[in-house]
Amino acid sequence: MAAKDELGTDRDPDAQGGGVQSVDRALQIMEILARDGHAGVSEIAEEMGVHKSTVSRLLGSLVSREIVRQNSDRGKYQLGFGILRLASSIPGRLSLVHEARPVLERLADEYKETVNLAVLRSNYAVNVDQAMGPSTLATYDWVGSLTPLHATSSGKVLLAALPAEERAGILKAVGLPARTPRTITDRDALETQLLDVSRDGYAVVHEEFEIGLTAIAVPVYNHLGTVIGAVSISGPAFRFDPENTPGLIESLRDAGLGISAKMGYTRR
């Protein structure tokens, strides 16, 4: 009787790595199906460079566990509901604060300013973690602070990601009060700026929340591609100019995507 690998499939002549190689190939199949939506045995075998019988046996194991299912109309395969059971157990075990912490610290060390992680709660941006830059001026602890969505960089990132109806409901409830003379209090002007935020992938505020304070923020996504938070860097306006600091915007974007990847986000 032929030997079995870890997936319970018969080894064939090209399965030189045994069970570990079978696991790797099974993962390759799932990645192909995730990328293409569906694929046939021949297509998968050709891309992987293996015999069709190998792909068929691996697909059989994945189908038996409901990780993959076969489309009866065309005979092609696609990811099944079993993959959702596995995926759904992940987000609940991931802590956004825990996963983001090393990134916040790295940014604070690199740019010598205060870095915050904020989420949307009760119509406000709530700072849930902070890494302090080495400057003696960066001494305010923002953790737990409720900050207005329309006047902060994190808030604008969170607002821009909301459906129009939900955003309208929040702004109707809290209004657009002026925090400084530079705060945007006109709804149309704010909506125009939020379109820019969505297009550019970041938001900058110059003394809109507090005189002398400049900040820039980018979104953090979850495994579904939904914005679940924002990472911001803030500093005194006299020295912190994010749009003219070489590499800062790109570095902050990469940081946001890095945290997002830890939360299961895959950029398509």
Secondary structure, DSSP 8 states (H G I E B T S, - for coil): ---B-TTS-B--TT-TTHHHHHHHHHHHHHHHHHHHS-B-HHHHHHHHTS-HHHHHHHHHHHHHTTSEEE-TTT--EEE-THHHHHHHTTGGG--HHHHHHHHHHHHHHHHSSEEEEEEEETTEEEEEEEE--S-TT-----TT-EE-GGGSHHHHHHHHTS-HHHHHHHHHHH----SSTTS---HHHHHHHHHHHHHHT-EEEESSSSTTEEEEEEEEE-TTS-EEEEEEEEEETTT--GGGSTTHHHHHHHHHHHHHHHTT----
